[in-house]
């Protein structure tokens, strides 16, 4: 099944989007999309748009958007990820909006052990579907939905693991899972357990060798 097969049709056009009332979610920096929320065709969507970025950024943006759509295809049937996605035009994609608060915006006591266990299971489901996210360590990419269950957003760094050497796939999946363990360390350190703590320490040890943080080695905007 192709991405086109998975997400047939286009619920709205660029012209519809431009005329609609939008809520800015994130402006980002030069090499990030402008992210907005919009309600059209009876649905609420997250739109990632590079059209206002300089001409030399837009090809890079199209590359990131293609990765986002590919990942969306793999995980669309899993509760906790965007259920639909489509290319608005060459410089933008729209994905089902997932309501909730990022972990970056939540007090420590709201992120319970039960929530973190569910997050681990969600990550495992994503891996079984053949995707590694590679940016779960960011608290801004994990949501707590109104029903207190987790969701994961922002797949611009994601990779499909089909065809990867087994050692590389295992390493990248471990890196993803360390994002969950990092959240245990932040929000529920006393309930984390020795096994999770040891695995987080192990991954952090080899992760220090990775030279890139954010895009092009630049720190993320806070």
Secondary structure, 3 states (H helix, E strand, C coil): CCHHHHCCCCCCCHHHHHHCCEEEEECCCCCCCEEEEEEECCEEEEEEECCCCCHHHHHHHHHHHHHHHHHHHHHCCCCCCCCCEEEEECCEEEEECCCCEEHHHCCHHHCCHHHHHHHHHHHHHHHHCCEECCCCCCHHHEEECCCCCEEECCCCCCEECCCCCHHHHHHHHHHHHHHHHHHHHHHCHHHCCHHHHHHHHHHHHHHCCCCCCCCCCCCCCC
